[in-house]
């Protein structure tokens, strides 16, 4: 969790409530830094709930969907400001149900004590991060090769297949996955000890002919081409033929393996223009979205060359 005012791990809102006798009561509310989302017939609801005491914050945005703010541009970012309605509610229930929002029939056992609302501006920002999960950090896959330490600009593409190395599960295009070519044997983030079978100074994960026998690794298959040289083994004492310089059988490759790329979206929400009489601020950091749609994968099979 983070404190809004003290920069800890919750965000916090301070309310000033005036009682009938004129006293001022300071009330501090702490919510998780993660909010949820659901879609009604026409409205998108972004919400956060807590127990002890039971409270909720929710923002309603009409005619909008989760998919719309996940549609990032070429730079893998998206931002938009939408008009919405903020609600802060307190409840007498000791525990709030998980289906409090976005149900055709609202829960019948909910008792609202206080209900405050305000129009607001919802500033939504989205950043997509993709990874090939090949065991090499993104910054190393770019920095070690073209020197600019920024994969978004002039990304390195070792095998020229159209996928930059930081998204390419097989950086050298030899149909052996980078993670299986021991790019970082001891896992210390230093690739200087990467496996180099033929000892020529180029690590296997960046070399087309790993054993230096004159046959490209992707072609070192026996009876048929299945885009997987790791399962072609003539001498089990040595290992796969692409790592055995004494075996030079060849079946010409005609395709690359499919690549699975993971996707992670960071969606944050900031509310401005809040006007609730008991709220002492008009800007609210609502946190980041927690939703199954913020993680996923895509599959790419590069054009063969």
CORZIQUI-V740110 format. One record per pair of residues at least 24 apart in sequence whose ideal C-beta (glycine too) atoms are under 7 Angstrom apart, sorted by the first residue. I is the first residue (numbers start at 0). J is the second residue. Records with the same first field share a line. If there is no record, write none. Layout:
# CORZIQUI-V740110
I->J + J
This chain:
# CORZIQUI-V740110
0->29 + 31 + 32
1->32
3->284
8->32
10->284 + 286
12->278 + 283
13->279
14->277 + 278 + 279
15->277 + 279
16->277
28->54
30->56
31->286
32->286 + 287
33->286 + 287 + 289
34->268 + 285 + 286 + 288 + 289
35->289 + 290
36->65 + 288 + 290
37->100 + 101
38->64 + 65 + 101
39->101
44->100 + 101
45->268 + 285
46->100
47->286
48->95 + 99
50->93 + 94 + 95
52->89
53->89 + 90 + 92 + 93 + 94 + 95
54->88 + 89
55->88 + 95 + 99
56->87
57->86 + 100
58->83 + 84 + 85 + 119 + 121 + 270
59->83 + 84
60->121
65->290 + 292
68->123 + 125 + 266
69->125 + 264 + 292
71->125 + 127
74->151
75->126 + 127
76->125 + 126
77->125
78->123 + 124
79->123
80->120 + 121 + 122
81->121 + 123
82->118 + 120
83->119 + 121
84->116 + 118 + 119
85->116 + 117 + 119 + 270 + 273
86->114 + 116
87->115 + 275
88->113 + 114
89->113
115->275 + 277
117->273 + 274 + 275
118->272
119->270 + 271 + 272 + 273
120->270 + 271 + 272
121->268 + 270
122->269 + 271
123->266 + 268
124->267
125->264 + 266
126->265
127->262 + 264
128->263
129->166 + 260 + 261 + 262
130->261
131->165 + 166 + 167 + 168 + 258 + 260
132->261
133->168 + 176 + 177 + 178
134->177 + 178 + 182 + 183
135->177 + 182 + 183 + 190
136->188
137->165
139->190
140->164 + 165
141->165
143->190
157->205
159->304
160->255 + 301 + 304
161->301 + 302
162->258 + 299 + 301
166->260
167->258
168->258 + 259
169->256 + 258
170->204 + 205
171->204 + 205 + 206 + 207
172->217 + 255
173->207 + 209 + 215 + 216 + 217
174->217 + 226 + 227 + 228 + 252 + 255 + 256
175->216 + 228 + 229 + 241
177->204
179->229
180->204
196->242
209->241 + 242
210->241 + 242 + 243 + 244
211->244
212->244 + 247
213->247
214->247 + 249
216->241
217->252
218->249 + 250 + 251 + 252
219->248 + 249
220->250
221->248 + 250
223->250
224->250 + 252 + 253
226->252 + 254 + 255 + 256
253->303
254->303
255->300 + 301 + 303
257->298 + 300
258->298 + 299
259->296 + 298
260->296 + 297 + 299
261->296
262->294 + 295 + 296 + 297
263->293 + 294
264->293
266->293
